Amino acid sequence: MSRRAADDRGKGDSRIISQRLDRVRTDSTNPDDMHRTIAMILRRWGFRDPSYFVRRFRAAYGLSPWEWRRVATAEGEP
């Protein structure tokens, strides 16, 4: 595989991961999903390694997913 193709694939992977992170973030504060744990939600969006997920989530949003849920629901942000 050429270096350029590998770089393009990496960008696509990053975009997909970003989309999945956003889905978890949205679902974690969705009133219909509040009965689900963060672990259940992240598995639904294809994250199999919780440690990897938490690192990526914190890097993207500055909070752990549990902190995000607590802050967002306290502020009334679905």
N, C-alpha and C positions, 0 to 999 in steps of 0.2 A: 504494500500500500504506500502510495506517495505521502510525503510529509504534508502536503496541502490537503489531501483527502483525509488524512488523520486529523488535521487541525479542524477541518469542516465538520467531521464527525463529532469531535469534542465539543464544538459550539452547539451542535444539535442536541447532544446529550445534556449539556448545561441548560439549554432552553427547556428541555423536557423535565429535567429535575426541578427547575424553577417553577414550572407550571404545576407539577405535583406538590411542591412545597406550598404553593399558593392555595391549592385545593384543600390540603390538610389544614392550613391556617383558617380558611373560610369555614370548613366543616367543623372545626373545633369550637366555633362560637355560634354555629347554627342551632337555634332552639330545638330543631328536630333531631339533632345529633348530641345534645348535651348528656344524654344517658350513656353515650359511648365513651370509653376511655380514649385517651390520645393514642395509646398503642393499637386499639381497634381501628381508629381512623387512619393511622399511618400505614397499617397493613392493607387496608382497603385501597390505598393509593399506591401500593406496590413497594413500599419500603420494608425490607425484611430485617435490616440491622438497625435496631433502635439507637445505638450509639452513633452510627453514621448519620442517621436522620437528625438527631439532636444537634450534632455539630453543624450540619448544613443549615438547619432551621435557625440556630443562633447566629450563624454567619450572615444569613439573609435578613433576619429581622431584629437582631440585637437582644432577643429574649429566648428563653427556653419555650417550648410549646405550652408547658403548663403555666408559665408566667404570662404568656400571651393570652391564654384562655382567661386567666384570672383578671388581668388588666382590662381586656376587651369587654368582658361581660360586666365588670364593675362600672365601666364607662358607657355601657349600653350599645356597644358596637357589635352588630351581628357579623 
